[in-house]
Amino acid sequence: MKHLLFFFLLFILAFPLRATEPEYTNTDSQLITRLLTEATRMPKSTNWTLHFAKKFLGRPYVAHTLDNNEYERLVVNTRQLDCTTFVETVVALSLCAKNGKTSFADYCAYLAKIRYAGGKVAYTHRNHYFSTWIEENTKNGVAREIQSINAPFTAIQTVTANFMSTHVSSYSMLNRHREWLSDIVRQERAITGKKYRFIPKSAVNSSQAMKSAVHDGDIIAIVTNKKGLEIAHLGIAVWKNDGLHMIDASSISKKVISETLTLSQYLQRHPSHLGIRVVRLK
């Protein structure tokens, strides 16, 4: 019996628990359930993405919070956000609110659904590129990208995705598990060459066409010319008196903010930003 127990312990140590349980703190679960309980008392017409985006104003910006484990876990971290985890947090909360769900387990299920292809919690199934994220969440009925042939969607992006496979050392978990690289390359090849319509930054203004194209609460995906990437940054759209702005987890301000600059001004300050793609929850 002692020998069996010894070998069982060796097995556990050799093959650690992977994606069986979410990783979170009591602070995270309590905040999620409180926000969802509050949502049940609000009008069904509430713009949920905008509502929940505002709940995280002031949260610290911290990158790479999903990559601190040896193997992939469903990380729920509402205390530290980057631009992607901020948007995913808002979307998962919005889906719960839309469907009358109030439990932390429901939230985790939606988060896994939107973060991973097929909802399978694994590094090789994570939607690392936002074009992949859009495609997967279009398939599962969560969101759709606005791809109008009309103005202001007058520019076309042809995707070339290879940043992860050419900068492996920048991704700690991938760097430790080079055996996953072939799956990442397949994800990159799946979107490389695809074309998407977007609004060039010269057309981001306060025109009626823009107001019809971009609604409060839409996800704004900023198109970049940085080699190997297609999207540089994400935020949630909000119209103010002086024009279109976004709420985002800002690496510059080091926290979630409602940008004081209009989106047009913001884009003009970043030469590598070409314009925006627009994604809307269904």
MIMI-481748 format. One record per residue (C-alpha): residue in three letters; residue number from 1; x, y, z. Coordinates in Angstrom, 3 decimals, decimal comma, padded with zeros to 6 digits, always signed. Layout:
+--------+-----+----------+----------+----------+
! residu ! num !       px !       py !       pz !
+--------+-----+----------+----------+----------+
!    ALA ! NUM !        X !        Y !        Z !
...
+--------+-----+----------+----------+----------+
END
This chain:
+--------+-----+----------+----------+----------+
! residu ! num !       px !       py !       pz !
+--------+-----+----------+----------+----------+
!    MET !   1 ! +000,000 ! +000,000 ! +000,000 !
!    LYS !   2 ! +002,838 ! +002,382 ! +000,862 !
!    HIS !   3 ! +004,381 ! +001,719 ! -002,539 !
!    LEU !   4 ! +001,067 ! +002,446 ! -004,282 !
!    LEU !   5 ! +000,681 ! +005,701 ! -002,364 !
!    PHE !   6 ! +004,261 ! +006,669 ! -003,248 !
!    PHE !   7 ! +003,669 ! +006,123 ! -006,982 !
!    PHE !   8 ! +000,337 ! +007,959 ! -006,794 !
!    LEU !   9 ! +002,051 ! +010,995 ! -005,296 !
!    LEU !  10 ! +004,717 ! +010,854 ! -007,965 !
!    PHE !  11 ! +001,980 ! +010,788 ! -010,613 !
!    ILE !  12 ! +000,285 ! +013,843 ! -009,111 !
!    LEU !  13 ! +003,566 ! +015,748 ! -008,992 !
!    ALA !  14 ! +004,451 ! +014,785 ! -012,552 !
!    PHE !  15 ! +001,045 ! +015,753 ! -013,943 !
!    PRO !  16 ! -000,220 ! +018,770 ! -011,981 !
!    LEU !  17 ! -003,833 ! +019,839 ! -011,930 !
!    ARG !  18 ! -004,417 ! +021,804 ! -015,105 !
!    ALA !  19 ! -007,607 ! +023,511 ! -016,241 !
!    THR !  20 ! -010,071 ! +021,745 ! -013,935 !
!    GLU !  21 ! -010,835 ! +024,728 ! -011,689 !
!    PRO !  22 ! -010,853 ! +028,482 ! -012,257 !
!    GLU !  23 ! -008,163 ! +030,551 ! -010,587 !
!    TYR !  24 ! -009,625 ! +033,443 ! -008,592 !
!    THR !  25 ! -009,797 ! +035,105 ! -005,195 !
!    ASN !  26 ! -012,800 ! +035,673 ! -002,949 !
!    THR !  27 ! -012,608 ! +039,339 ! -003,953 !
!    ASP !  28 ! -013,150 ! +038,346 ! -007,592 !
!    SER !  29 ! -016,067 ! +035,990 ! -006,999 !
!    GLN !  30 ! -017,790 ! +038,359 ! -004,573 !
!    LEU !  31 ! -017,507 ! +041,296 ! -006,987 !
!    ILE !  32 ! -018,882 ! +039,255 ! -009,894 !
!    THR !  33 ! -021,878 ! +037,972 ! -007,945 !
!    ARG !  34 ! -022,597 ! +041,434 ! -006,522 !
!    LEU !  35 ! -022,533 ! +043,063 ! -009,962 !
!    LEU !  36 ! -024,777 ! +040,358 ! -011,426 !
!    THR !  37 ! -027,235 ! +040,550 ! -008,536 !
!    GLU !  38 ! -027,427 ! +044,321 ! -008,961 !
!    ALA !  39 ! -028,074 ! +043,809 ! -012,671 !
!    THR !  40 ! -031,273 ! +041,877 ! -011,960 !
!    ARG !  41 ! -032,781 ! +045,093 ! -010,571 !
!    MET !  42 ! -031,939 ! +047,139 ! -013,651 !
!    PRO !  43 ! -033,999 ! +047,659 ! -016,833 !
!    LYS !  44 ! -033,582 ! +044,980 ! -019,469 !
!    SER !  45 ! -032,832 ! +047,772 ! -021,954 !
!    THR !  46 ! -029,597 ! +048,625 ! -020,087 !
!    ASN !  47 ! -026,518 ! +048,896 ! -022,282 !
!    TRP !  48 ! -024,692 ! +046,154 ! -020,408 !
!    THR !  49 ! -021,243 ! +046,474 ! -021,956 !
!    LEU !  50 ! -021,101 ! +050,185 ! -021,225 !
!    HIS !  51 ! -022,606 ! +049,675 ! -017,763 !
!    PHE !  52 ! -020,064 ! +047,045 ! -016,729 !
!    ALA !  53 ! -017,135 ! +048,834 ! -018,397 !
!    LYS !  54 ! -017,727 ! +051,814 ! -016,084 !
!    LYS !  55 ! -017,673 ! +049,519 ! -013,028 !
!    PHE !  56 ! -013,958 ! +048,894 ! -013,547 !
!    LEU !  57 ! -012,775 ! +052,485 ! -013,891 !
!    GLY !  58 ! -009,609 ! +052,942 ! -011,866 !
!    ARG !  59 ! -008,638 ! +049,264 ! -011,827 !
!    PRO !  60 ! -004,851 ! +048,859 ! -012,241 !
!    TYR !  61 ! -003,473 ! +047,911 ! -015,630 !
!    VAL !  62 ! -001,393 ! +044,727 ! -015,387 !
!    ALA !  63 ! -000,310 ! +042,708 ! -018,424 !
!    HIS !  64 ! +000,135 ! +038,926 ! -018,758 !
!    THR !  65 ! -002,137 ! +037,947 ! -015,865 !
!    LEU !  66 ! -003,206 ! +034,822 ! -017,778 !
!    ASP !  67 ! +000,329 ! +033,481 ! -018,131 !
!    ASN !  68 ! +001,577 ! +032,998 ! -014,589 !
!    ASN !  69 ! +000,833 ! +029,270 ! -014,282 !
!    GLU !  70 ! +002,713 ! +026,267 ! -015,597 !
!    TYR !  71 ! -000,380 ! +025,166 ! -017,508 !
!    GLU !  72 ! -003,448 ! +027,044 ! -018,664 !
!    ARG !  73 ! -006,120 ! +027,811 ! -016,070 !
!    LEU !  74 ! -009,307 ! +029,828 ! -016,401 !
!    VAL !  75 ! -007,961 ! +032,948 ! -014,707 !
!    VAL !  76 ! -010,572 ! +035,277 ! -013,230 !
!    ASN !  77 ! -008,799 ! +038,456 ! -012,174 !
!    THR !  78 ! -010,979 ! +041,524 ! -011,752 !
!    ARG !  79 ! -008,301 ! +043,292 ! -009,698 !
!    GLN !  80 ! -005,726 ! +043,652 ! -012,496 !
!    LEU !  81 ! -006,701 ! +044,081 ! -016,128 !
!    ASP !  82 ! -005,131 ! +044,569 ! -019,529 !
!    CYS !  83 ! -007,048 ! +045,682 ! -022,597 !
!    THR !  84 ! -008,096 ! +042,149 ! -023,558 !
!    THR !  85 ! -008,996 ! +040,819 ! -020,111 !
!    PHE !  86 ! -010,917 ! +044,041 ! -019,461 !
!    VAL !  87 ! -013,044 ! +043,517 ! -022,574 !
!    GLU !  88 ! -013,523 ! +039,811 ! -021,801 !
!    THR !  89 ! -014,600 ! +040,590 ! -018,240 !
!    VAL !  90 ! -017,143 ! +043,116 ! -019,498 !
!    VAL !  91 ! -018,449 ! +040,755 ! -022,190 !
!    ALA !  92 ! -018,832 ! +037,788 ! -019,800 !
!    LEU !  93 ! -020,716 ! +039,968 ! -017,302 !
!    SER !  94 ! -022,908 ! +041,340 ! -020,098 !
!    LEU !  95 ! -023,817 ! +037,854 ! -021,317 !
!    CYS !  96 ! -024,778 ! +036,825 ! -017,798 !
!    ALA !  97 ! -026,929 ! +039,929 ! -017,337 !
!    LYS !  98 ! -028,628 ! +039,508 ! -020,714 !
!    ASN !  99 ! -029,532 ! +035,924 ! -019,826 !
!    GLY ! 100 ! -030,521 ! +036,477 ! -016,207 !
!    LYS ! 101 ! -027,545 ! +034,576 ! -014,766 !
!    THR ! 102 ! -026,243 ! +035,600 ! -011,365 !
!    SER ! 103 ! -023,824 ! +032,901 ! -010,185 !
!    PHE ! 104 ! -020,055 ! +032,965 ! -010,312 !
!    ALA ! 105 ! -020,149 ! +029,569 ! -012,048 !
!    ASP ! 106 ! -022,285 ! +031,057 ! -014,831 !
!    TYR ! 107 ! -019,778 ! +033,868 ! -015,234 !
!    CYS ! 108 ! -016,882 ! +031,404 ! -015,473 !
!    ALA ! 109 ! -018,739 ! +029,385 ! -018,102 !
!    TYR ! 110 ! -019,259 ! +032,472 ! -020,271 !
!    LEU ! 111 ! -015,672 ! +033,605 ! -019,766 !
!    ALA ! 112 ! -014,367 ! +030,223 ! -020,945 !
!    LYS ! 113 ! -016,738 ! +030,348 ! -023,917 !
!    ILE ! 114 ! -015,470 ! +033,700 ! -025,150 !
!    ARG ! 115 ! -011,765 ! +033,302 ! -024,293 !
!    TYR ! 116 ! -011,213 ! +029,841 ! -025,781 !
!    ALA ! 117 ! -012,124 ! +028,154 ! -029,048 !
!    GLY ! 118 ! -014,876 ! +025,682 ! -028,271 !
!    GLY ! 119 ! -014,740 ! +026,741 ! -024,625 !
!    LYS ! 120 ! -011,808 ! +024,375 ! -024,056 !
!    VAL ! 121 ! -009,476 ! +025,863 ! -021,454 !
!    ALA ! 122 ! -006,046 ! +025,291 ! -022,967 !
!    TYR ! 123 ! -003,261 ! +027,590 ! -024,088 !
!    THR ! 124 ! -003,485 ! +026,266 ! -027,634 !
!    HIS ! 125 ! -007,238 ! +026,990 ! -027,674 !
!    ARG ! 126 ! -006,984 ! +030,526 ! -026,301 !
!    ASN ! 127 ! -008,010 ! +033,170 ! -028,843 !
!    HIS ! 128 ! -004,622 ! +034,874 ! -028,819 !
!    TYR ! 129 ! -005,264 ! +037,083 ! -031,852 !
!    PHE ! 130 ! -008,339 ! +039,289 ! -031,725 !
!    SER ! 131 ! -009,309 ! +038,335 ! -035,275 !
!    THR ! 132 ! -009,500 ! +034,760 ! -033,994 !
!    TRP ! 133 ! -011,496 ! +035,998 ! -030,997 !
!    ILE ! 134 ! -013,992 ! +037,671 ! -033,334 !
!    GLU ! 135 ! -014,321 ! +034,600 ! -035,545 !
!    GLU ! 136 ! -014,833 ! +032,210 ! -032,631 !
!    ASN ! 137 ! -017,359 ! +034,458 ! -030,926 !
!    THR ! 138 ! -019,217 ! +034,912 ! -034,188 !
!    LYS ! 139 ! -019,445 ! +031,124 ! -034,511 !
!    ASN ! 140 ! -020,763 ! +030,696 ! -030,989 !
!    GLY ! 141 ! -023,365 ! +033,433 ! -031,403 !
!    VAL ! 142 ! -021,897 ! +035,901 ! -028,919 !
!    ALA ! 143 ! -020,818 ! +038,742 ! -031,207 !
!    ARG ! 144 ! -020,583 ! +039,955 ! -034,777 !
!    GLU ! 145 ! -018,173 ! +042,260 ! -036,525 !
!    ILE ! 146 ! -019,644 ! +045,169 ! -038,449 !
!    GLN ! 147 ! -018,469 ! +044,649 ! -042,018 !
!    SER ! 148 ! -020,498 ! +047,171 ! -043,965 !
!    ILE ! 149 ! -019,504 ! +048,011 ! -047,533 !
!    ASN ! 150 ! -020,671 ! +051,564 ! -046,905 !
!    ALA ! 151 ! -018,837 ! +054,551 ! -045,434 !
!    PRO ! 152 ! -017,155 ! +054,944 ! -043,027 !
!    PHE ! 153 ! -015,866 ! +051,345 ! -043,537 !
!    THR ! 154 ! -013,770 ! +052,391 ! -046,494 !
!    ALA ! 155 ! -010,463 ! +050,640 ! -045,701 !
!    ILE ! 156 ! -009,532 ! +046,964 ! -045,940 !
!    GLN ! 157 ! -007,068 ! +045,162 ! -043,706 !
!    THR ! 158 ! -005,250 ! +042,088 ! -045,036 !
!    VAL ! 159 ! -004,063 ! +040,173 ! -041,993 !
!    THR ! 160 ! -000,521 ! +038,894 ! -041,550 !
!    ALA ! 161 ! -000,268 ! +037,178 ! -038,168 !
!    ASN ! 162 ! +003,052 ! +035,803 ! -036,952 !
!    PHE ! 163 ! +004,009 ! +037,945 ! -033,960 !
!    MET ! 164 ! +003,707 ! +035,160 ! -031,393 !
!    SER ! 165 ! +005,647 ! +032,600 ! -033,401 !
!    THR ! 166 ! +008,421 ! +035,105 ! -034,127 !
!    HIS ! 167 ! +008,583 ! +036,469 ! -030,547 !
!    VAL ! 168 ! +008,208 ! +033,292 ! -028,508 !
!    SER ! 169 ! +010,462 ! +034,545 ! -025,711 !
!    SER ! 170 ! +007,959 ! +037,369 ! -025,068 !
!    TYR ! 171 ! +005,291 ! +034,832 ! -024,082 !
!    SER ! 172 ! +006,373 ! +033,149 ! -020,867 !
!    MET ! 173 ! +004,061 ! +030,144 ! -020,968 !
!    LEU ! 174 ! +004,712 ! +029,472 ! -024,647 !
!    ASN ! 175 ! +008,433 ! +029,904 ! -024,075 !
!    ARG ! 176 ! +008,303 ! +027,178 ! -021,423 !
!    HIS ! 177 ! +006,256 ! +024,896 ! -023,684 !
!    ARG ! 178 ! +007,733 ! +025,098 ! -027,152 !
!    GLU ! 179 ! +005,743 ! +021,982 ! -028,050 !
!    TRP ! 180 ! +002,680 ! +024,255 ! -028,322 !
!    LEU ! 181 ! +004,244 ! +026,413 ! -031,011 !
!    SER ! 182 ! +002,877 ! +024,394 ! -033,942 !
!    ASP ! 183 ! -000,679 ! +025,008 ! -032,685 !
!    ILE ! 184 ! -000,007 ! +028,729 ! -032,408 !
!    VAL ! 185 ! +001,352 ! +028,753 ! -035,964 !
!    ARG ! 186 ! -001,845 ! +027,037 ! -037,127 !
!    GLN ! 187 ! -003,900 ! +029,759 ! -035,425 !
!    GLU ! 188 ! -001,802 ! +032,403 ! -037,150 !
!    ARG ! 189 ! -002,130 ! +030,755 ! -040,563 !
!    ALA ! 190 ! -005,888 ! +030,444 ! -040,126 !
!    ILE ! 191 ! -006,309 ! +034,234 ! -040,145 !
!    THR ! 192 ! -003,347 ! +035,260 ! -042,317 !
!    GLY ! 193 ! -004,543 ! +036,507 ! -045,684 !
!    LYS ! 194 ! -008,073 ! +037,240 ! -044,524 !
!    LYS ! 195 ! -009,501 ! +040,646 ! -045,301 !
!    TYR ! 196 ! -011,609 ! +042,811 ! -042,998 !
!    ARG ! 197 ! -013,216 ! +046,159 ! -043,591 !
!    PHE ! 198 ! -012,407 ! +048,881 ! -041,080 !
!    ILE ! 199 ! -012,859 ! +052,591 ! -040,472 !
!    PRO ! 200 ! -009,635 ! +054,492 ! -041,257 !
!    LYS ! 201 ! -008,612 ! +056,990 ! -038,611 !
!    SER ! 202 ! -009,146 ! +059,857 ! -041,054 !
!    ALA ! 203 ! -012,856 ! +058,946 ! -041,021 !
!    VAL ! 204 ! -013,226 ! +058,652 ! -037,230 !
!    ASN ! 205 ! -015,264 ! +061,756 ! -036,447 !
!    SER ! 206 ! -018,697 ! +062,803 ! -035,211 !
!    SER ! 207 ! -020,548 ! +062,423 ! -038,496 !
!    GLN ! 208 ! -023,949 ! +060,796 ! -038,684 !
!    ALA ! 209 ! -022,342 ! +057,931 ! -040,588 !
!    MET ! 210 ! -019,975 ! +057,308 ! -037,676 !
!    LYS ! 211 ! -022,797 ! +057,476 ! -035,137 !
!    SER ! 212 ! -024,705 ! +054,916 ! -037,170 !
!    ALA ! 213 ! -021,643 ! +052,688 ! -037,505 !
!    VAL ! 214 ! -020,382 ! +052,747 ! -033,899 !
!    HIS ! 215 ! -022,784 ! +052,413 ! -030,994 !
!    ASP ! 216 ! -022,263 ! +052,938 ! -027,278 !
!    GLY ! 217 ! -020,911 ! +049,705 ! -025,821 !
!    ASP ! 218 ! -019,394 ! +048,379 ! -029,045 !
!    ILE ! 219 ! -015,946 ! +046,824 ! -028,848 !
!    ILE ! 220 ! -013,369 ! +048,979 ! -030,611 !
!    ALA ! 221 ! -010,413 ! +047,032 ! -032,019 !
!    ILE ! 222 ! -007,590 ! +049,301 ! -033,154 !
!    VAL ! 223 ! -005,964 ! +048,189 ! -036,393 !
!    THR ! 224 ! -002,167 ! +048,380 ! -036,439 !
!    ASN ! 225 ! +000,624 ! +048,279 ! -038,984 !
!    LYS ! 226 ! +002,977 ! +046,650 ! -036,476 !
!    LYS ! 227 ! +004,607 ! +043,695 ! -038,180 !
!    GLY ! 228 ! +002,959 ! +040,381 ! -037,364 !
!    LEU ! 229 ! -000,021 ! +041,873 ! -035,513 !
!    GLU ! 230 ! -003,435 ! +042,915 ! -036,747 !
!    ILE ! 231 ! -004,917 ! +044,540 ! -033,617 !
!    ALA ! 232 ! -002,965 ! +046,751 ! -031,205 !
!    HIS ! 233 ! -005,523 ! +047,687 ! -028,556 !
!    LEU ! 234 ! -009,133 ! +047,218 ! -027,430 !
!    GLY ! 235 ! -011,699 ! +049,399 ! -025,734 !
!    ILE ! 236 ! -015,422 ! +049,976 ! -025,243 !
!    ALA ! 237 ! -017,063 ! +052,734 ! -027,297 !
!    VAL ! 238 ! -018,793 ! +055,638 ! -025,585 !
!    TRP ! 239 ! -020,166 ! +058,743 ! -027,241 !
!    LYS ! 240 ! -019,748 ! +062,036 ! -025,371 !
!    ASN ! 241 ! -020,659 ! +065,612 ! -026,222 !
!    ASP ! 242 ! -017,365 ! +066,199 ! -028,028 !
!    GLY ! 243 ! -017,349 ! +062,945 ! -029,968 !
!    LEU ! 244 ! -016,474 ! +059,261 ! -029,760 !
!    HIS ! 245 ! -014,294 ! +058,085 ! -026,869 !
!    MET ! 246 ! -013,397 ! +054,712 ! -025,442 !
!    ILE ! 247 ! -013,126 ! +053,131 ! -022,021 !
!    ASP ! 248 ! -010,020 ! +050,979 ! -021,910 !
!    ALA ! 249 ! -007,380 ! +049,396 ! -019,727 !
!    SER ! 250 ! -004,616 ! +051,819 ! -020,591 !
!    SER ! 251 ! -000,960 ! +050,802 ! -020,467 !
!    ILE ! 252 ! -000,112 ! +054,522 ! -020,586 !
!    SER ! 253 ! -002,295 ! +055,569 ! -017,635 !
!    LYS ! 254 ! -001,704 ! +052,211 ! -015,893 !
!    LYS ! 255 ! -005,396 ! +051,764 ! -015,117 !
!    VAL ! 256 ! -008,850 ! +051,479 ! -016,644 !
!    ILE ! 257 ! -009,927 ! +054,931 ! -017,771 !
!    SER ! 258 ! -012,476 ! +056,767 ! -019,842 !
!    GLU ! 259 ! -010,102 ! +058,398 ! -022,314 !
!    THR ! 260 ! -010,137 ! +062,194 ! -022,139 !
!    LEU ! 261 ! -009,030 ! +062,381 ! -025,764 !
!    THR ! 262 ! -011,601 ! +061,684 ! -028,423 !
!    LEU ! 263 ! -010,900 ! +058,478 ! -030,316 !
!    SER ! 264 ! -009,890 ! +060,565 ! -033,317 !
!    GLN ! 265 ! -007,305 ! +062,440 ! -031,244 !
!    TYR ! 266 ! -006,111 ! +059,208 ! -029,655 !
!    LEU ! 267 ! -005,545 ! +057,541 ! -033,026 !
!    GLN ! 268 ! -003,732 ! +060,555 ! -034,433 !
!    ARG ! 269 ! -001,235 ! +060,430 ! -031,557 !
!    HIS ! 270 ! -000,197 ! +056,878 ! -032,491 !
!    PRO ! 271 ! +001,333 ! +056,642 ! -035,986 !
!    SER ! 272 ! +001,067 ! +052,834 ! -036,017 !
!    HIS ! 273 ! -002,724 ! +052,971 ! -035,474 !
!    LEU ! 274 ! -004,532 ! +052,813 ! -038,798 !
!    GLY ! 275 ! -008,177 ! +052,860 ! -037,741 !
!    ILE ! 276 ! -010,777 ! +050,697 ! -036,022 !
!    ARG ! 277 ! -012,721 ! +047,502 ! -036,470 !
!    VAL ! 278 ! -016,081 ! +047,395 ! -034,710 !
!    VAL ! 279 ! -017,536 ! +044,383 ! -032,873 !
!    ARG ! 280 ! -021,032 ! +044,256 ! -031,364 !
!    LEU ! 281 ! -022,549 ! +041,761 ! -028,959 !
!    LYS ! 282 ! -025,583 ! +039,979 ! -030,351 !
+--------+-----+----------+----------+----------+
END
